[in-house]
Every structure is written in structure tokens, then in C-alpha cells.
């Protein structure tokens, strides 16, 4: 079940430089995290803006930056029961990047819909670590 927007992800080439702007703009301090399986370092602000920087040249963020440059990377929807939600979407013919959830930032289970499914917008589904399914 979709519960609402969890956060907006912004791809950046230089995380520290980007944080200077966002720290000043938001007057917040982000929580930093490396998500090794996604090859990304994140800065997650309390207001739910997430900055994403690649930690390897073959990461999805590095490919995004090479193709499109810095900017909005994805919109994340909070869900309960991510496995059931993915099965429902697959049965409805929605193109998925991930048919099974993987570990993401904050220990959450996440999966992405293919951008073709949402008019070019990359949509992430996120089930909080304590949410279970």
C-alpha cells in the first residue's frame, strides 16, 4: 500500500560542495551514509531531501550524471508490504527495474520502477526497515 512521498533524491557530482548549499538553504544537518550495494554516498536531510553521490564510476548515479548531469534523480514513495506491491505492479504490466526489493539507505527495503512507467520519472518504492512485509 502506497502511503505517500518519502523523499526526493538529487544526484550530485560533489557531495561536499552540494551540502554547503543545501545546509545553508535548509538550515539542517544531514545524516551521511554509504550504501555499498548501490555504490552511493547519501546525505539525507530531516526535511527528506536526499543528495546522492557516486562512490564508483560504474554506479547508477555515475551513469545518471554522465547522461543527464546533476539534478533530481528520483521520487520515493513510502510503502507498506513492498513485496506485495511489486507483485501487484508486475501483474499490472508496470515495467520494474527491481522485481525484488534490495537494501537501500537507512536499512530500508527499496525497489525502482523503470522511468518509462512514469513518464521519465524514476520512482523508488521504500519500505522502512522496521515496517516488515
N, C-alpha and C positions, 0 to 999 in steps of 0.2 A: 504494500500500500504506500503510495506517494504521500509524504507528509508536508512537503514544502521545499523551499530553496534552503540549502545548507551553506553554500558559499560560491564565490566566483573565483576562478583560477586565472591568474595573469602570468604569462610567460615573460621572463626577463633574461637578458644576456648576462648581466652582472648583478647578482643578488644584493651585495652590499651597497652598491650605488643606488639601486632601486629602493632599498629600505630607507635610505636617507630621505628621499622624497615622501614615501608613504608614512614613515614615522612622524615627519613634520605635519603632513596633511591630516593624518588620523589622530595624532597625539596619543598613540598607543604603542606598546612594545609587543612585537610578535614573538611567538614561540617558534624556535627553529627546530627542524627535524630533517634528517636524511632518510629517504625511503629507498633503500638499496635496490630492491627488486624493480623499482621504476626508474632507477638511475637519475634521481632528482633530489634536490635540496629545497625544502619549503620554508617559508616564513608565513605563519598563519596568525593574522591579527584577530583580536577579540571580536571585531565587527564582522568577521568572516570573509575578509579578502585574503586570498592565498597567493603569494608570489612563488613562482616555480622557476628554478634554475637547473640546467643540466649538470650532472656530475660526470658524464661520459659523452664522447662525440656521437655514439650510436643510440643515445636515449631518445624517447619520443619528443621531449622538449627541445633537444638539439635539432632534430629534424623539423619540428614546427618552426623554430626560429630561423632556420636556413631557408625554409619555403616562404614564410609569411612575415618574419620579423617579430619584434616584441608586441604584445597586446593580449587581449582576452583570449584565453586558451579553452576554457570550458565553464559550464554552469553545472553545479552539482545539486541534485535533488536528494533529500533525505528520505529514506525508505525503511519500512519495517518488512521483514521477510524478503530479503533480496533474492534468494533462490527462487521463490515462487514468482516474484516479479519478473525475473529473467525468463523463466519458463513461459509466463503469460505473454511477454513481449515477443519471444521467439515464435510461439504458436500464432501470434497475430501477424507474423511476417516482418517484424521490425528488424532491420539489419543491426547486428551487435558486433562490437569489437571483441568483447569478452562474453562467452556463453556461460562461464563460471566466474564467480567473484574471486578477487585476489586481495591480498593485504595492501592497504594504502596508508596514507598519513593518519596519525592519531590511532593506529591499530585497527582502523575500520576495515570492513569488507567493502570493496568497490568493484564496479564494472562500468564499462563505457558502451554507449550506443554509437553506432557509426554516424559520422556527421551527416551522411546522406539521409538519415532517418529524421533529422530535424532541421532541414533547410540550411545545412552547412554549419550548424552549431554542434560542437562536441558536448554531449550530455553524459555526465557521470552520475551513477546511482551509488549512494553511500548508506551503508547500514552501520551504525555506531557499534564499537567493539562490545559494549555491554548489551546491545539490542537483541542479539541472538536471532536465529530463524529456525 
